[in-house]
Amino acid sequence: MDPALTPEALAAQLRRPAGADAEATGARMNEANAAVNRRAIALLGVAAGQAVLEIGPGNGAFVPELLISTGSRYVGLDWSPEMVAAAQRRNAQAVAAGRARFVEGDAAALPFRDAAFDRVLSVNTLYF
């Protein structure tokens, strides 16, 4: 992430990573949020066969930890096309196996049927 970003530009990147700084922003968010993400995942208690929705997964760095349970499935919804693409690349095996999917969209208008998920996770997105 460019250290010369203004506070406004940094806030915009954190809200919706885009452009040349998107990948670096995703990596920095993973570092900064690792402990809280791992704690939230532990509290979520995903069981075998359950479907998980994550709102704001960024580059999908924590998806493998959500797919530990046998037969669990994962969908990540992010409104940054760059993060959706990065998450798909990072989790290519899970995507190919049909266990993970990444969707570009807005949490205010979820593009899923009611009761499609057993667990829902969102970390550091509420203020956006």
N, C-alpha and C positions, 0 to 999 in steps of 0.2 A: 504494500500500500504506500502510496506517495506520501512521505512525511510533510510535504508542503501543502497538503490539502487544507483548505479553510475549514473551520468548524462546521459550516453549513454543508460543504462538499462531503466531509467525513460523515455527517449525519445522514446525508442522502445515500452514500455508499452502504452504510450499515443497514439502512432501511430496505434498500433494493440494490444490491451490488450490480454494477453495470460497467461496460467498457473495459478499458485497459487495466483498471484497478480491481475488477471483479474477482479474479482468481486470488489475488493477494488479500483482499478483504475477507473472502471465505476462509482462507488459511488462518488469518488473524482471529477471526471469530471462533474457529475451532480451538485455538490455544486459549483464548480468554474465557471461553464458556465450557471447557472440558469438564471441570468438576461438577458444575451445576447440571450439565447434560447427563453425565453418568449417574448422578444422584437421582435425577428425574426418571431415568430409565430403570434404575433399580426399584424405585417406588412404584413404577408402572406395573411390574410383575407380569410381563407377557407370558402367557401359558401356551402350550402346544396347540397349534391350529388356529390361534387367534389372529385377527386382522387389526393392524395398527395404522393409524393415520398420524402423520407428523405435519404440523403446520409450521412452515418456515425452517425446513431442514438445511438450508444453505447448500453446501456441496456434498451433503450426505455422508459426512465423515463418521457418524455414529450409527449408521444403519446396520452394520454387522452385529452390533451389540443388541439391536432390537430383533434380530433374526436368529438368535441363539436357540430359541425353542423350536422343536421339531414341527415343521409344517406351518409355522407362523408366516404371515404375509404382511407386506408393508407398502404404504403409499405415502409419498412425500409431496406436499403441495407448497409451491413457492411461487412468488410473483416475479422473480428474476429469471428471465430465460437463460442467462449465463449460468446461474446456480443450478437450474434444472439440467442443463447440458453437462455441467461438471459432475453433478451427482450421478447421472446416467453413466458417465465414463468411469467414475470411481467405483461404482457398484455394478459393473457390466455383467459379472457372473450371476449375481442375484437377479438382475433384470432378465438375462437370457433364460434363467431357470424358472421365470414366472413368479418369483417370490417378492420382487420389488418393482415398483413403478413410480415414476416421477411425473408430476403434472404441473404445468404452469397455470396459476389461477389465483383468485382472491379469496381469502378466508371469509370475507363478508358475504360471499355468494358461492358456497361450497358446491362443486359440481358432482356430488355423490348422492346416492339414494339414502333415505333415512335409515338409521340403524345398520349401516354398511360396515361399521367398525366396532371392535370389542374394546379397544383402547385408543385414546387420543393423547397426543403429546405436543406441547408447544413451549419452547423456552425462549425468553427474551424477545417476544414478539408483541406483547400486549400494547406497549407504548407506541408502536408503529401503526 
